[in-house]
Amino acid sequence: MASRLNDITMVMTWYGQEDHLMSQLEFYNKMAQRHRNCIPKLVVVNDGHEEGRQFFRNCIKVHRDRFDLIGIDVMEDVGFNSHACRNLGVKYATSDWVYLMDADCYETIGLYKHLRFEKELKDDMFYVPKCDMESPEEMSGYELLCPKGIIKYKTHPNTWIMTKECFWSTGGYDLECQGVRHGDAEFFTAIGRPGWKEWDYDLVSDDDDKRMVVKTPRRDTFYIRQERGKQKQAAEMINFLRVRNKNPYHKYRKTLWNSPYELV
């Protein structure tokens, strides 16, 4: 295998899914053994899950010497808080590139090799990997019309591969969106603001063995876009954010995390 082409840190949020955490860590342990010239880099953030806190810490300690692994334990459960967790994960990422994904999203071996050895990632773009859904129901992927009018066909709606510069050019995730699952949509609209680099998108690969796998049952649309009642209640807040975020100086002054955390 050729030497590493792209240096990527995986940033993963976790909330009590023990089987997913074990599977993820075992996968990157295998990749570390298989590709000695490309030790995986992984930041895992516990989203304040109290019951799973000791399990999370034990898993991190067991695997920490096997590859480049950082565990971040958020000490307070304030509800759906992947927004703050992702901001924290990127803060501690040690590479120029970050790959943001949930614990139930898995790199395949083909995608792992493709991203690090074959695909020349360009720093004026962000990338969206295609995915397959492992679900008992007939479903091959999400088909969502993103706020910019781009159909993210067969992709996971909050999975991104981008430089840290690109991530922070958005001002990061908005914590105000914690309860309505609108943070990813607002984050997406913030990429490529006028006056900054024109960040574009590109599907990483069309090949089946170079896709991401999502191991989860099919979720109704409201899980991503939130049910109409909550969305209607949040409309005023979301409109405020869209106006505020047009001014980067205002967005840069916002809170990036709102709970104490510890490095494991």
C-alpha positions in Angstrom: 0.0 0.0 0.0 1.3 3.5 -0.9 2.1 6.0 1.8 -0.6 8.1 3.3 -2.1 10.7 0.9 -4.6 12.4 3.3 -4.3 12.8 7.0 -7.9 12.5 8.5 -9.2 12.5 12.0 -12.6 10.8 12.6 -14.9 12.8 14.9 -17.6 10.6 16.3 -20.4 11.4 18.8 -21.7 8.7 21.1 -24.7 8.3 23.3 -24.8 4.9 25.0 -24.8 2.6 22.0 -22.4 0.0 23.5 -22.3 -2.3 20.5 -21.6 0.6 18.1 -18.7 1.9 20.2 -17.1 -1.6 20.5 -17.5 -2.2 16.7 -16.0 1.1 15.8 -13.0 0.7 18.0 -12.3 -2.8 16.8 -12.6 -1.7 13.2 -9.9 1.0 13.6 -7.8 -1.4 15.6 -7.8 -3.7 12.6 -7.0 -0.8 10.2 -4.0 0.1 12.4 -2.7 -3.5 12.2 -3.3 -3.7 8.5 -1.9 -0.3 7.5 1.1 0.4 9.7 2.0 3.5 7.6 -1.5 5.0 8.3 -2.4 4.8 12.0 -6.1 5.8 12.4 -6.9 9.0 14.2 -10.2 9.0 16.1 -11.9 11.4 18.5 -15.0 10.0 20.3 -17.2 12.2 22.4 -19.6 10.9 24.9 -22.7 13.2 24.7 -23.2 13.2 28.5 -24.6 9.6 28.7 -24.4 9.0 32.5 -25.2 5.3 32.6 -22.6 4.5 29.9 -19.9 6.8 31.3 -17.7 4.1 32.9 -18.2 1.7 29.9 -17.1 4.6 27.6 -14.0 5.4 29.6 -13.0 1.7 29.9 -13.3 1.3 26.1 -11.2 4.3 25.4 -8.5 3.2 27.9 -8.3 -0.3 26.4 -7.9 0.9 22.8 -5.9 4.1 23.4 -2.5 2.4 22.9 -3.6 0.6 19.7 -4.1 3.7 17.5 -4.4 7.5 17.8 -7.5 7.7 20.0 -8.9 10.6 22.1 -11.9 10.3 24.3 -13.9 13.3 25.5 -16.5 12.8 28.2 -19.1 15.5 28.4 -20.1 15.6 32.1 -23.7 16.9 31.8 -26.6 15.5 29.7 -28.4 18.5 28.4 -30.4 16.6 25.8 -29.6 16.1 22.1 -26.2 17.8 22.1 -24.2 16.4 19.1 -23.7 20.1 18.2 -21.4 20.8 21.1 -19.8 17.4 20.8 -18.9 18.0 17.2 -17.4 21.4 18.1 -15.3 19.8 20.8 -14.3 16.9 18.6 -12.9 19.2 15.9 -11.2 21.3 18.5 -9.1 18.2 19.5 -8.6 16.8 16.0 -4.9 16.6 15.2 -5.1 16.7 11.4 -6.1 19.2 8.7 -9.0 17.0 7.6 -11.9 15.8 9.8 -14.5 13.2 9.0 -17.7 13.9 11.0 -20.0 11.0 11.6 -22.4 9.3 14.1 -21.5 6.2 16.0 -24.0 4.1 13.9 -22.1 5.1 10.6 -19.3 2.9 9.6 -16.4 3.3 7.1 -16.0 0.2 5.0 -12.5 -1.1 4.4 -12.7 0.1 0.8 -13.7 3.7 1.9 -11.0 3.7 4.5 -8.3 2.9 1.9 -9.8 5.2 -0.7 -9.9 8.3 1.5 -6.3 7.9 2.8 -4.4 6.4 -0.2 -6.4 7.0 -3.4 -8.6 10.1 -3.3 -6.8 13.4 -3.5 -8.9 15.6 -1.3 -8.9 19.3 -2.3 -9.0 21.8 0.6 -11.4 24.1 -1.3 -14.1 21.4 -1.2 -16.0 19.4 1.4 -17.1 15.8 0.6 -20.2 13.7 1.2 -19.7 9.9 1.2 -22.4 7.7 -0.2 -24.0 5.2 2.2 -25.9 2.0 2.3 -28.5 1.4 5.0 -28.4 -1.9 6.9 -32.1 -2.0 7.7 -34.8 -4.7 7.9 -36.9 -2.5 5.8 -36.4 -1.8 2.1 -34.3 1.4 2.1 -31.0 2.2 0.3 -30.4 5.6 1.7 -31.7 9.1 2.5 -32.8 11.3 -0.3 -32.9 14.8 1.1 -33.0 18.2 -0.6 -30.4 20.2 1.3 -31.0 23.9 2.0 -28.8 24.9 -1.0 -31.0 22.9 -3.4 -28.5 20.0 -3.8 -30.0 16.6 -3.5 -27.7 14.5 -1.2 -28.7 11.3 -2.9 -28.1 8.2 -0.9 -26.1 9.9 1.8 -26.4 10.4 5.5 -27.6 13.9 6.2 -25.0 14.9 8.8 -21.9 13.2 7.6 -19.1 15.5 6.3 -15.5 15.3 5.3 -13.8 18.7 5.3 -10.8 20.7 6.5 -10.8 22.2 10.0 -10.5 25.5 8.3 -13.7 24.8 6.4 -15.5 23.7 9.6 -14.5 26.8 11.6 -15.3 29.1 8.7 -19.0 28.2 9.4 -18.5 29.3 13.1 -19.2 25.7 14.1 -22.6 24.2 15.1 -25.3 26.3 16.7 -26.1 25.1 20.2 -29.5 26.8 20.0 -30.6 24.0 17.6 -30.1 21.2 20.2 -33.7 20.4 20.7 -35.0 20.5 17.2 -32.4 18.6 15.2 -31.9 21.5 12.8 -28.3 22.0 13.5 -27.0 20.1 10.5 -29.2 22.0 8.1 -28.0 25.4 9.5 -24.4 24.2 9.5 -24.7 23.2 5.9 -26.1 26.6 4.8 -23.1 28.3 6.6 -20.5 26.6 4.4 -19.2 28.8 1.6 -20.5 32.2 2.7 -19.9 35.0 0.2 -16.5 36.5 0.7 -14.9 33.3 1.7 -13.6 30.4 -0.3 -16.3 28.8 -2.4 -16.6 25.5 -0.7 -18.3 22.9 -2.9 -19.5 19.4 -2.4 -18.5 16.1 -4.1 -19.6 12.5 -3.5 -16.5 10.7 -2.6 -17.0 7.6 -4.7 -19.7 5.7 -6.7 -18.1 2.3 -6.0 -20.1 0.0 -3.7 -17.1 -1.1 -1.7 -16.2 2.6 -1.0 -19.4 3.6 0.6 -20.3 4.2 4.3 -22.6 1.8 6.0 -25.3 3.0 8.4 -26.4 0.3 10.9 -29.7 1.5 12.0 -33.5 0.8 11.5 -35.2 3.1 9.1 -36.1 6.4 10.8 -39.1 8.5 9.9 -38.6 11.9 8.3 -39.4 13.7 11.6 -36.3 12.2 13.2 -34.1 14.3 10.9 -36.3 17.3 10.2 -38.2 17.1 13.4 -42.0 16.9 13.7 -44.0 19.8 12.5 -45.0 21.0 16.0 -41.5 21.5 17.2 -40.4 22.9 13.9 -43.1 25.5 14.1 -42.2 26.4 17.6 -38.5 26.7 16.6 -39.2 28.7 13.4 -38.6 32.1 15.1 -35.3 30.9 16.6 -34.2 29.4 13.3 -34.9 32.5 11.3 -33.0 34.5 13.9 -30.0 32.2 13.5 -30.0 32.5 9.7 -29.9 36.3 10.0 -27.3 36.3 12.7 -25.1 33.8 10.9 -24.8 36.0 7.9 -22.5 38.2 10.0 -19.5 36.0 10.8 -18.4 38.3 13.6 -21.7 37.6 15.4 -21.5 33.9 14.8 -17.9 33.6 16.0 -18.9 35.0 19.4 -21.5 32.3 20.0 -21.1 29.5 22.6 -19.4 26.4 21.2 -20.0 24.1 24.1 -22.1 24.5 27.2 -21.2 21.7 29.6 -17.9 20.8 31.4 -16.0 17.9 29.9 -13.0 15.7 30.6 -10.4 14.2 28.4 -10.2 10.4 29.0 
